[in-house]
Amino acid sequence: MKLSAYAKINLSLIITGVEGGYHLLDSVMVSCKNLKDTVIIKKSKKDVIKFLGNIADIDPESNTVKKTIKLFRQNGFDIPPLSIKIKKRIPVMAGLGGSSADAACAIRILCKMFGIDINSPLVLQIARSIGSDVPYMLNVSACRVTGMGHKIQPLKNNLKLKAVIAMDFPMSTKLSFEAFDKLNLKGSDTIHNDLIAKALENADFELLKDNLVNDLERASCFVEPKIVSTKERLKSAGAQITAMTGSGGAFFALFEDNKTQNFIYKSLKNKAKYLYKTDIF
């Protein structure tokens, strides 16, 4: 069975506190229609996982998809040996949720192949244990995600958003959060996410652009100052609305029309290590 694993962007990422050593978040996430990995799973005589593409070397013995299969088996699901191929297009360490998307896609495939209820508490528990973004990435609709990623509120999105995504340098999520604490940074007011939810529902692009916020951007730029050049490159190309997704190092620009999106994309062609244009679900 073959399914797509869609990248996500954080329209917002607000840090609301710490619990049990983990940062609590309030984030509005959307998925990228045209930036995706492909996961193919078939029954086999033995387990084999292969990553294809030139994004990065990923250890076939230590990755989120292998962890997913292992957890399903450990929790009593009868999963036979599988041949798995993951065609990578989403760059790693970008804040685009590539590894989480692959895991979520694997969960969707396993549930379809073996008649497992994807909404069962046990499957959702497995998703949460793999990564905080995985429960959200079981679907592709706009959502407000809070806590440690387990509280998911679907949002009405009536905006026809388009994006250009650029990345030049990878960024460690762990180091970004550590820098947030080291710099004694404070989280933004969650009213921004109330207003983003309102903007999406009412198709209010102006309201949306006035409330994009990412509390990790300053921390990530402190850890790896070079990532700022990606945002500046988007701005220099004429992008009016730019923001970092997740902990970086990818930045995105948002548009309402194809013409502007295509102009920015063509302006940056061959000037960024990774460059994509996509519609937003």
Salt bridges, closest charged atoms under 4 A:
ASP26 OD2 - ARG144 NH2 2.86
ASP37 OD2 - LYS88 NZ 2.57
ASP47 OD2 - ARG73 NH1 2.64
GLU61 OE1 - LYS66 NZ 2.59
ASP102 OD2 - LYS88 NZ 3.03
ASP133 OD2 - LYS8 NZ 3.82
ASP168 OD2 - ARG233 NH1 2.63
GLU178 OE2 - LYS174 NZ 2.58
ASP181 OD1 - HIS23 NE2 2.89
ASP194 OD1 - ARG144 NH1 2.67
GLU206 OE1 - LYS209 NZ 3.03
GLU217 OE2 - LYS231 NZ 2.84
ASP279 OD1 - LYS162 NZ 3.41
